[in-house]
Amino acid sequence: MNPFALEPLGDSALLIRLGDRIDATTNRSALALAELLRSAALPGIRDIAPAYASVCVHYDLAVLAKDASTRSPYQLAAEWIGEMTAKFLEDGAAGTGVQIGEVPMLEVPVCYGGEFGPDLGDVATHAGVDQRTVIDGHASGDYRVAMLGFMPGFPYLLGLDESLHAPRRASPRTRVPAGSVAIGGAQTGIYPRELPGGWQLIGRTPLALFDPERERPALLHPGQRVRFRAIDADEFAALKR
């Protein structure tokens, strides 16, 4: 059976650690475990958030305290979650019958380079190729949302070609425009709003990654597939309108 670890996060959440690396196999296990826990509808569980190699479970102290008896709410939650996680890892995702909730693949239009992607040249230099090769390589990738984090709606995407891996900027920017498509190490992602950031900016999308007025505020969701499509400045402006 694969090892895992449980640990408290504050007074009303626990973390299930399935590993300590960024890789597709561990991430799919985290996503599948999150789906299993959601489907179990355990009493008092408020939210379940998967990450690259872990799952965070938020619980309601008042609800669990009613059933905890001589145990703390954390101990009770850890008992339930620990048993389910151990069985999940023993059987494997296929053995549990859990299917990761797939959302249709989303095509994300991106205007690469220039004012939209000021670090495209640096990424090309680091890779030892020209800018067109970086654009073609990035736009031809088959990506999957590993997790949402950093801020609401920010997708961390697995699937970046190894030749395009690039270190973060030595000096982070204090303002990164909303919609910026960026590379940070082995990951690519999209800034959902203007905020500070240290990733290499290679382009920008006119899509709104997060809108609290939508039924589902985040445009992308863990497990979803993503493809990028290169567009020019005129199409960017038209789509933005």
PESUL-V467010 format. One record per residue. N is the residue number from 0. PHI is phi in whole degrees, 0 to 359 (NA if undefined). OMEGA is omega in whole degrees, 0 to 359 (* if undefined). Layout:
# PESUL-V467010
n: [N & N]
phi: [PHI & PHI]
omega: [OMEGA & OMEGA]
This chain:
# PESUL-V467010
n: [0 & 1 & 2 & 3 & 4 & 5 & 6 & 7 & 8 & 9 & 10 & 11 & 12 & 13 & 14 & 15 & 16 & 17 & 18 & 19 & 20 & 21 & 22 & 23 & 24 & 25 & 26 & 27 & 28 & 29 & 30 & 31 & 32 & 33 & 34 & 35 & 36 & 37 & 38 & 39 & 40 & 41 & 42 & 43 & 44 & 45 & 46 & 47 & 48 & 49 & 50 & 51 & 52 & 53 & 54 & 55 & 56 & 57 & 58 & 59 & 60 & 61 & 62 & 63 & 64 & 65 & 66 & 67 & 68 & 69 & 70 & 71 & 72 & 73 & 74 & 75 & 76 & 77 & 78 & 79 & 80 & 81 & 82 & 83 & 84 & 85 & 86 & 87 & 88 & 89 & 90 & 91 & 92 & 93 & 94 & 95 & 96 & 97 & 98 & 99 & 100 & 101 & 102 & 103 & 104 & 105 & 106 & 107 & 108 & 109 & 110 & 111 & 112 & 113 & 114 & 115 & 116 & 117 & 118 & 119 & 120 & 121 & 122 & 123 & 124 & 125 & 126 & 127 & 128 & 129 & 130 & 131 & 132 & 133 & 134 & 135 & 136 & 137 & 138 & 139 & 140 & 141 & 142 & 143 & 144 & 145 & 146 & 147 & 148 & 149 & 150 & 151 & 152 & 153 & 154 & 155 & 156 & 157 & 158 & 159 & 160 & 161 & 162 & 163 & 164 & 165 & 166 & 167 & 168 & 169 & 170 & 171 & 172 & 173 & 174 & 175 & 176 & 177 & 178 & 179 & 180 & 181 & 182 & 183 & 184 & 185 & 186 & 187 & 188 & 189 & 190 & 191 & 192 & 193 & 194 & 195 & 196 & 197 & 198 & 199 & 200 & 201 & 202 & 203 & 204 & 205 & 206 & 207 & 208 & 209 & 210 & 211 & 212 & 213 & 214 & 215 & 216 & 217 & 218 & 219 & 220 & 221 & 222 & 223 & 224 & 225 & 226 & 227 & 228 & 229 & 230 & 231 & 232 & 233 & 234 & 235 & 236 & 237 & 238 & 239 & 240]
phi: [NA & 292 & 286 & 210 & 223 & 247 & 210 & 285 & 237 & 66 & 256 & 216 & 204 & 224 & 244 & 259 & 264 & 257 & 176 & 223 & 234 & 266 & 208 & 295 & 294 & 296 & 296 & 297 & 295 & 297 & 295 & 293 & 296 & 300 & 296 & 298 & 294 & 298 & 293 & 287 & 49 & 295 & 297 & 85 & 276 & 265 & 201 & 226 & 234 & 280 & 231 & 303 & 223 & 205 & 225 & 260 & 243 & 263 & 229 & 268 & 301 & 297 & 293 & 290 & 297 & 294 & 257 & 283 & 57 & 272 & 261 & 282 & 305 & 298 & 298 & 293 & 298 & 295 & 295 & 300 & 294 & 297 & 296 & 293 & 293 & 299 & 294 & 301 & 288 & 291 & 277 & 82 & 302 & 295 & 292 & 277 & 78 & 279 & 246 & 295 & 295 & 275 & 252 & 309 & 301 & 254 & 269 & 250 & 287 & 224 & 265 & 269 & 74 & 60 & 293 & 279 & 218 & 294 & 259 & 302 & 297 & 294 & 295 & 297 & 298 & 297 & 278 & 75 & 226 & 272 & 296 & 299 & 293 & 295 & 300 & 298 & 293 & 291 & 286 & 267 & 287 & 252 & 253 & 223 & 289 & 279 & 191 & 251 & 192 & 71 & 203 & 306 & 89 & 281 & 268 & 266 & 251 & 269 & 122 & 292 & 303 & 303 & 294 & 259 & 299 & 213 & 292 & 295 & 295 & 297 & 238 & 298 & 280 & 279 & 219 & 247 & 298 & 302 & 88 & 295 & 262 & 219 & 239 & 224 & 68 & 267 & 245 & 234 & 202 & 226 & 284 & 282 & 205 & 290 & 192 & 292 & 185 & 243 & 280 & 280 & 272 & 248 & 184 & 210 & 251 & 280 & 291 & 271 & 286 & 215 & 217 & 297 & 277 & 283 & 301 & 245 & 303 & 277 & 290 & 250 & 222 & 308 & 95 & 285 & 272 & 223 & 234 & 260 & 232 & 287 & 230 & 260 & 297 & 294 & 292 & 302 & 297 & 294 & 291 & 296 & 292]
omega: [179 & 179 & 173 & 180 & 175 & 176 & 179 & 172 & 185 & 184 & 183 & 177 & 174 & 181 & 175 & 179 & 179 & 181 & 181 & 181 & 173 & 176 & 188 & 183 & 179 & 180 & 178 & 176 & 179 & 179 & 180 & 178 & 178 & 178 & 179 & 181 & 177 & 183 & 180 & 179 & 180 & 181 & 175 & 180 & 186 & 183 & 179 & 186 & 178 & 174 & 182 & 186 & 182 & 176 & 177 & 180 & 177 & 181 & 181 & 182 & 184 & 181 & 182 & 180 & 179 & 183 & 190 & 181 & 181 & 180 & 176 & 175 & 178 & 181 & 179 & 179 & 181 & 178 & 179 & 185 & 180 & 179 & 181 & 180 & 179 & 179 & 179 & 182 & 178 & 182 & 189 & 182 & 181 & 182 & 180 & 183 & 181 & 175 & 177 & 181 & 182 & 173 & 180 & 182 & 180 & 174 & 182 & 178 & 183 & 170 & 187 & 170 & 179 & 180 & 181 & 182 & 187 & 181 & 182 & 180 & 179 & 178 & 179 & 179 & 180 & 181 & 181 & 180 & 176 & 185 & 180 & 180 & 177 & 180 & 181 & 181 & 181 & 183 & 181 & 182 & 175 & 189 & 175 & 178 & 180 & 182 & 169 & 182 & 179 & 172 & 183 & 175 & 181 & 181 & 170 & 188 & 171 & 175 & 180 & 178 & 185 & 181 & 182 & 177 & 183 & 181 & 175 & 179 & 178 & 180 & 181 & 175 & 176 & 180 & 174 & 183 & 175 & 179 & 181 & 176 & 191 & 176 & 176 & 184 & 181 & 185 & 167 & 183 & 183 & 178 & 184 & 178 & 180 & 181 & 177 & 178 & 183 & 179 & 179 & 183 & 182 & 180 & 180 & 176 & 176 & 182 & 175 & 184 & 181 & 180 & 183 & 180 & 179 & 178 & 171 & 188 & 181 & 181 & 182 & 184 & 179 & 181 & 183 & 176 & 183 & 169 & 177 & 177 & 181 & 177 & 177 & 184 & 180 & 179 & 177 & 181 & 180 & 180 & 179 & 178 & *]
